[in-house]
């Protein structure tokens, strides 16, 4: 599915999360953060692991790429 991108989302990341995104992006020669996020979403939506709901995570802030 292709088309013009008209929707925006805003997310907040920790410095470590942003550094991890940038490291992955540069290592994979992705031209922008937005493109890197779209690629990671494509990868995740095509079969990545989903957190176990029995962990009891309910807040948005509980979902991160680095354990606090």
Phi and psi restraints in degrees (range 20) as a CNS / XPLOR table:
assign (resid 1 and name C) (resid 2 and name N)
       (resid 2 and name CA) (resid 2 and name C) 1.0 -130.7 20.0 2
assign (resid 2 and name N) (resid 2 and name CA)
       (resid 2 and name C) (resid 3 and name N) 1.0 164.0 20.0 2
assign (resid 2 and name C) (resid 3 and name N)
       (resid 3 and name CA) (resid 3 and name C) 1.0 165.1 20.0 2
assign (resid 3 and name N) (resid 3 and name CA)
       (resid 3 and name C) (resid 4 and name N) 1.0 174.6 20.0 2
assign (resid 3 and name C) (resid 4 and name N)
       (resid 4 and name CA) (resid 4 and name C) 1.0 -71.2 20.0 2
assign (resid 4 and name N) (resid 4 and name CA)
       (resid 4 and name C) (resid 5 and name N) 1.0 136.5 20.0 2
assign (resid 4 and name C) (resid 5 and name N)
       (resid 5 and name CA) (resid 5 and name C) 1.0 -83.2 20.0 2
assign (resid 5 and name N) (resid 5 and name CA)
       (resid 5 and name C) (resid 6 and name N) 1.0 116.2 20.0 2
assign (resid 5 and name C) (resid 6 and name N)
       (resid 6 and name CA) (resid 6 and name C) 1.0 -119.7 20.0 2
assign (resid 6 and name N) (resid 6 and name CA)
       (resid 6 and name C) (resid 7 and name N) 1.0 -12.6 20.0 2
assign (resid 6 and name C) (resid 7 and name N)
       (resid 7 and name CA) (resid 7 and name C) 1.0 -101.4 20.0 2
assign (resid 7 and name N) (resid 7 and name CA)
       (resid 7 and name C) (resid 8 and name N) 1.0 139.7 20.0 2
assign (resid 7 and name C) (resid 8 and name N)
       (resid 8 and name CA) (resid 8 and name C) 1.0 -116.5 20.0 2
assign (resid 8 and name N) (resid 8 and name CA)
       (resid 8 and name C) (resid 9 and name N) 1.0 147.8 20.0 2
assign (resid 8 and name C) (resid 9 and name N)
       (resid 9 and name CA) (resid 9 and name C) 1.0 -129.1 20.0 2
assign (resid 9 and name N) (resid 9 and name CA)
       (resid 9 and name C) (resid 10 and name N) 1.0 154.7 20.0 2
assign (resid 9 and name C) (resid 10 and name N)
       (resid 10 and name CA) (resid 10 and name C) 1.0 -122.3 20.0 2
assign (resid 10 and name N) (resid 10 and name CA)
       (resid 10 and name C) (resid 11 and name N) 1.0 132.2 20.0 2
assign (resid 10 and name C) (resid 11 and name N)
       (resid 11 and name CA) (resid 11 and name C) 1.0 -130.6 20.0 2
assign (resid 11 and name N) (resid 11 and name CA)
       (resid 11 and name C) (resid 12 and name N) 1.0 154.6 20.0 2
assign (resid 11 and name C) (resid 12 and name N)
       (resid 12 and name CA) (resid 12 and name C) 1.0 -112.5 20.0 2
assign (resid 12 and name N) (resid 12 and name CA)
       (resid 12 and name C) (resid 13 and name N) 1.0 136.1 20.0 2
assign (resid 12 and name C) (resid 13 and name N)
       (resid 13 and name CA) (resid 13 and name C) 1.0 -125.6 20.0 2
assign (resid 13 and name N) (resid 13 and name CA)
       (resid 13 and name C) (resid 14 and name N) 1.0 151.7 20.0 2
assign (resid 13 and name C) (resid 14 and name N)
       (resid 14 and name CA) (resid 14 and name C) 1.0 -74.5 20.0 2
assign (resid 14 and name N) (resid 14 and name CA)
       (resid 14 and name C) (resid 15 and name N) 1.0 167.2 20.0 2
assign (resid 14 and name C) (resid 15 and name N)
       (resid 15 and name CA) (resid 15 and name C) 1.0 -59.7 20.0 2
assign (resid 15 and name N) (resid 15 and name CA)
       (resid 15 and name C) (resid 16 and name N) 1.0 -39.2 20.0 2
assign (resid 15 and name C) (resid 16 and name N)
       (resid 16 and name CA) (resid 16 and name C) 1.0 -66.4 20.0 2
assign (resid 16 and name N) (resid 16 and name CA)
       (resid 16 and name C) (resid 17 and name N) 1.0 -41.1 20.0 2
assign (resid 16 and name C) (resid 17 and name N)
       (resid 17 and name CA) (resid 17 and name C) 1.0 -64.3 20.0 2
assign (resid 17 and name N) (resid 17 and name CA)
       (resid 17 and name C) (resid 18 and name N) 1.0 -43.0 20.0 2
assign (resid 17 and name C) (resid 18 and name N)
       (resid 18 and name CA) (resid 18 and name C) 1.0 -64.8 20.0 2
assign (resid 18 and name N) (resid 18 and name CA)
       (resid 18 and name C) (resid 19 and name N) 1.0 -40.3 20.0 2
assign (resid 18 and name C) (resid 19 and name N)
       (resid 19 and name CA) (resid 19 and name C) 1.0 -62.9 20.0 2
assign (resid 19 and name N) (resid 19 and name CA)
       (resid 19 and name C) (resid 20 and name N) 1.0 -40.6 20.0 2
assign (resid 19 and name C) (resid 20 and name N)
       (resid 20 and name CA) (resid 20 and name C) 1.0 -64.5 20.0 2
assign (resid 20 and name N) (resid 20 and name CA)
       (resid 20 and name C) (resid 21 and name N) 1.0 -41.9 20.0 2
assign (resid 20 and name C) (resid 21 and name N)
       (resid 21 and name CA) (resid 21 and name C) 1.0 -60.8 20.0 2
assign (resid 21 and name N) (resid 21 and name CA)
       (resid 21 and name C) (resid 22 and name N) 1.0 -48.4 20.0 2
assign (resid 21 and name C) (resid 22 and name N)
       (resid 22 and name CA) (resid 22 and name C) 1.0 -64.6 20.0 2
assign (resid 22 and name N) (resid 22 and name CA)
       (resid 22 and name C) (resid 23 and name N) 1.0 -40.8 20.0 2
assign (resid 22 and name C) (resid 23 and name N)
       (resid 23 and name CA) (resid 23 and name C) 1.0 -60.5 20.0 2
assign (resid 23 and name N) (resid 23 and name CA)
       (resid 23 and name C) (resid 24 and name N) 1.0 -45.5 20.0 2
assign (resid 23 and name C) (resid 24 and name N)
       (resid 24 and name CA) (resid 24 and name C) 1.0 -64.3 20.0 2
assign (resid 24 and name N) (resid 24 and name CA)
       (resid 24 and name C) (resid 25 and name N) 1.0 -44.5 20.0 2
assign (resid 24 and name C) (resid 25 and name N)
       (resid 25 and name CA) (resid 25 and name C) 1.0 -58.5 20.0 2
assign (resid 25 and name N) (resid 25 and name CA)
       (resid 25 and name C) (resid 26 and name N) 1.0 -51.3 20.0 2
assign (resid 25 and name C) (resid 26 and name N)
       (resid 26 and name CA) (resid 26 and name C) 1.0 -66.6 20.0 2
assign (resid 26 and name N) (resid 26 and name CA)
       (resid 26 and name C) (resid 27 and name N) 1.0 -38.4 20.0 2
assign (resid 26 and name C) (resid 27 and name N)
       (resid 27 and name CA) (resid 27 and name C) 1.0 -64.4 20.0 2
assign (resid 27 and name N) (resid 27 and name CA)
       (resid 27 and name C) (resid 28 and name N) 1.0 -25.7 20.0 2
assign (resid 27 and name C) (resid 28 and name N)
       (resid 28 and name CA) (resid 28 and name C) 1.0 -107.0 20.0 2
assign (resid 28 and name N) (resid 28 and name CA)
       (resid 28 and name C) (resid 29 and name N) 1.0 10.3 20.0 2
assign (resid 28 and name C) (resid 29 and name N)
       (resid 29 and name CA) (resid 29 and name C) 1.0 52.3 20.0 2
assign (resid 29 and name N) (resid 29 and name CA)
       (resid 29 and name C) (resid 30 and name N) 1.0 47.1 20.0 2
assign (resid 29 and name C) (resid 30 and name N)
       (resid 30 and name CA) (resid 30 and name C) 1.0 -90.8 20.0 2
assign (resid 30 and name N) (resid 30 and name CA)
       (resid 30 and name C) (resid 31 and name N) 1.0 133.3 20.0 2
assign (resid 30 and name C) (resid 31 and name N)
       (resid 31 and name CA) (resid 31 and name C) 1.0 -72.2 20.0 2
assign (resid 31 and name N) (resid 31 and name CA)
       (resid 31 and name C) (resid 32 and name N) 1.0 -20.3 20.0 2
assign (resid 31 and name C) (resid 32 and name N)
       (resid 32 and name CA) (resid 32 and name C) 1.0 -151.2 20.0 2
assign (resid 32 and name N) (resid 32 and name CA)
       (resid 32 and name C) (resid 33 and name N) 1.0 162.9 20.0 2
assign (resid 32 and name C) (resid 33 and name N)
       (resid 33 and name CA) (resid 33 and name C) 1.0 -62.4 20.0 2
assign (resid 33 and name N) (resid 33 and name CA)
       (resid 33 and name C) (resid 34 and name N) 1.0 -41.2 20.0 2
assign (resid 33 and name C) (resid 34 and name N)
       (resid 34 and name CA) (resid 34 and name C) 1.0 -60.7 20.0 2
assign (resid 34 and name N) (resid 34 and name CA)
       (resid 34 and name C) (resid 35 and name N) 1.0 -44.1 20.0 2
assign (resid 34 and name C) (resid 35 and name N)
       (resid 35 and name CA) (resid 35 and name C) 1.0 -64.7 20.0 2
assign (resid 35 and name N) (resid 35 and name CA)
       (resid 35 and name C) (resid 36 and name N) 1.0 -38.6 20.0 2
assign (resid 35 and name C) (resid 36 and name N)
       (resid 36 and name CA) (resid 36 and name C) 1.0 -63.6 20.0 2
assign (resid 36 and name N) (resid 36 and name CA)
       (resid 36 and name C) (resid 37 and name N) 1.0 -43.4 20.0 2
assign (resid 36 and name C) (resid 37 and name N)
       (resid 37 and name CA) (resid 37 and name C) 1.0 -64.3 20.0 2
assign (resid 37 and name N) (resid 37 and name CA)
       (resid 37 and name C) (resid 38 and name N) 1.0 -42.4 20.0 2
assign (resid 37 and name C) (resid 38 and name N)
       (resid 38 and name CA) (resid 38 and name C) 1.0 -62.0 20.0 2
assign (resid 38 and name N) (resid 38 and name CA)
       (resid 38 and name C) (resid 39 and name N) 1.0 -40.5 20.0 2
assign (resid 38 and name C) (resid 39 and name N)
       (resid 39 and name CA) (resid 39 and name C) 1.0 -66.0 20.0 2
assign (resid 39 and name N) (resid 39 and name CA)
       (resid 39 and name C) (resid 40 and name N) 1.0 -42.5 20.0 2
assign (resid 39 and name C) (resid 40 and name N)
       (resid 40 and name CA) (resid 40 and name C) 1.0 -63.7 20.0 2
assign (resid 40 and name N) (resid 40 and name CA)
       (resid 40 and name C) (resid 41 and name N) 1.0 -38.2 20.0 2
assign (resid 40 and name C) (resid 41 and name N)
       (resid 41 and name CA) (resid 41 and name C) 1.0 -64.3 20.0 2
assign (resid 41 and name N) (resid 41 and name CA)
       (resid 41 and name C) (resid 42 and name N) 1.0 -42.7 20.0 2
assign (resid 41 and name C) (resid 42 and name N)
       (resid 42 and name CA) (resid 42 and name C) 1.0 -59.8 20.0 2
assign (resid 42 and name N) (resid 42 and name CA)
       (resid 42 and name C) (resid 43 and name N) 1.0 -45.3 20.0 2
assign (resid 42 and name C) (resid 43 and name N)
       (resid 43 and name CA) (resid 43 and name C) 1.0 -63.2 20.0 2
assign (resid 43 and name N) (resid 43 and name CA)
       (resid 43 and name C) (resid 44 and name N) 1.0 -45.1 20.0 2
assign (resid 43 and name C) (resid 44 and name N)
       (resid 44 and name CA) (resid 44 and name C) 1.0 -66.9 20.0 2
assign (resid 44 and name N) (resid 44 and name CA)
       (resid 44 and name C) (resid 45 and name N) 1.0 -40.5 20.0 2
assign (resid 44 and name C) (resid 45 and name N)
       (resid 45 and name CA) (resid 45 and name C) 1.0 -73.4 20.0 2
assign (resid 45 and name N) (resid 45 and name CA)
       (resid 45 and name C) (resid 46 and name N) 1.0 -15.4 20.0 2
assign (resid 45 and name C) (resid 46 and name N)
       (resid 46 and name CA) (resid 46 and name C) 1.0 -93.6 20.0 2
assign (resid 46 and name N) (resid 46 and name CA)
       (resid 46 and name C) (resid 47 and name N) 1.0 11.2 20.0 2
assign (resid 46 and name C) (resid 47 and name N)
       (resid 47 and name CA) (resid 47 and name C) 1.0 141.6 20.0 2
assign (resid 47 and name N) (resid 47 and name CA)
       (resid 47 and name C) (resid 48 and name N) 1.0 15.2 20.0 2
assign (resid 47 and name C) (resid 48 and name N)
       (resid 48 and name CA) (resid 48 and name C) 1.0 -69.4 20.0 2
assign (resid 48 and name N) (resid 48 and name CA)
       (resid 48 and name C) (resid 49 and name N) 1.0 162.7 20.0 2
assign (resid 48 and name C) (resid 49 and name N)
       (resid 49 and name CA) (resid 49 and name C) 1.0 -68.1 20.0 2
assign (resid 49 and name N) (resid 49 and name CA)
       (resid 49 and name C) (resid 50 and name N) 1.0 145.7 20.0 2
assign (resid 49 and name C) (resid 50 and name N)
       (resid 50 and name CA) (resid 50 and name C) 1.0 -110.8 20.0 2
assign (resid 50 and name N) (resid 50 and name CA)
       (resid 50 and name C) (resid 51 and name N) 1.0 142.0 20.0 2
assign (resid 50 and name C) (resid 51 and name N)
       (resid 51 and name CA) (resid 51 and name C) 1.0 -61.7 20.0 2
assign (resid 51 and name N) (resid 51 and name CA)
       (resid 51 and name C) (resid 52 and name N) 1.0 145.1 20.0 2
assign (resid 51 and name C) (resid 52 and name N)
       (resid 52 and name CA) (resid 52 and name C) 1.0 -71.1 20.0 2
assign (resid 52 and name N) (resid 52 and name CA)
       (resid 52 and name C) (resid 53 and name N) 1.0 120.2 20.0 2
assign (resid 52 and name C) (resid 53 and name N)
       (resid 53 and name CA) (resid 53 and name C) 1.0 -63.8 20.0 2
assign (resid 53 and name N) (resid 53 and name CA)
       (resid 53 and name C) (resid 54 and name N) 1.0 -18.0 20.0 2
assign (resid 53 and name C) (resid 54 and name N)
       (resid 54 and name CA) (resid 54 and name C) 1.0 -70.6 20.0 2
assign (resid 54 and name N) (resid 54 and name CA)
       (resid 54 and name C) (resid 55 and name N) 1.0 -10.2 20.0 2
assign (resid 54 and name C) (resid 55 and name N)
       (resid 55 and name CA) (resid 55 and name C) 1.0 -68.4 20.0 2
assign (resid 55 and name N) (resid 55 and name CA)
       (resid 55 and name C) (resid 56 and name N) 1.0 -15.4 20.0 2
assign (resid 55 and name C) (resid 56 and name N)
       (resid 56 and name CA) (resid 56 and name C) 1.0 78.3 20.0 2
assign (resid 56 and name N) (resid 56 and name CA)
       (resid 56 and name C) (resid 57 and name N) 1.0 17.0 20.0 2
assign (resid 56 and name C) (resid 57 and name N)
       (resid 57 and name CA) (resid 57 and name C) 1.0 -75.6 20.0 2
assign (resid 57 and name N) (resid 57 and name CA)
       (resid 57 and name C) (resid 58 and name N) 1.0 129.5 20.0 2
assign (resid 57 and name C) (resid 58 and name N)
       (resid 58 and name CA) (resid 58 and name C) 1.0 -132.9 20.0 2
assign (resid 58 and name N) (resid 58 and name CA)
       (resid 58 and name C) (resid 59 and name N) 1.0 -23.7 20.0 2
assign (resid 58 and name C) (resid 59 and name N)
       (resid 59 and name CA) (resid 59 and name C) 1.0 -91.4 20.0 2
assign (resid 59 and name N) (resid 59 and name CA)
       (resid 59 and name C) (resid 60 and name N) 1.0 147.7 20.0 2
assign (resid 59 and name C) (resid 60 and name N)
       (resid 60 and name CA) (resid 60 and name C) 1.0 -56.2 20.0 2
assign (resid 60 and name N) (resid 60 and name CA)
       (resid 60 and name C) (resid 61 and name N) 1.0 -40.1 20.0 2
assign (resid 60 and name C) (resid 61 and name N)
       (resid 61 and name CA) (resid 61 and name C) 1.0 -65.4 20.0 2
assign (resid 61 and name N) (resid 61 and name CA)
       (resid 61 and name C) (resid 62 and name N) 1.0 -15.3 20.0 2
assign (resid 61 and name C) (resid 62 and name N)
       (resid 62 and name CA) (resid 62 and name C) 1.0 -77.0 20.0 2
assign (resid 62 and name N) (resid 62 and name CA)
       (resid 62 and name C) (resid 63 and name N) 1.0 -12.8 20.0 2
assign (resid 62 and name C) (resid 63 and name N)
       (resid 63 and name CA) (resid 63 and name C) 1.0 -102.8 20.0 2
assign (resid 63 and name N) (resid 63 and name CA)
       (resid 63 and name C) (resid 64 and name N) 1.0 106.5 20.0 2
assign (resid 63 and name C) (resid 64 and name N)
       (resid 64 and name CA) (resid 64 and name C) 1.0 -141.6 20.0 2
assign (resid 64 and name N) (resid 64 and name CA)
       (resid 64 and name C) (resid 65 and name N) 1.0 172.5 20.0 2
assign (resid 64 and name C) (resid 65 and name N)
       (resid 65 and name CA) (resid 65 and name C) 1.0 -97.3 20.0 2
assign (resid 65 and name N) (resid 65 and name CA)
       (resid 65 and name C) (resid 66 and name N) 1.0 -7.6 20.0 2
assign (resid 65 and name C) (resid 66 and name N)
       (resid 66 and name CA) (resid 66 and name C) 1.0 -124.7 20.0 2
assign (resid 66 and name N) (resid 66 and name CA)
       (resid 66 and name C) (resid 67 and name N) 1.0 132.7 20.0 2
assign (resid 66 and name C) (resid 67 and name N)
       (resid 67 and name CA) (resid 67 and name C) 1.0 -71.6 20.0 2
assign (resid 67 and name N) (resid 67 and name CA)
       (resid 67 and name C) (resid 68 and name N) 1.0 137.4 20.0 2
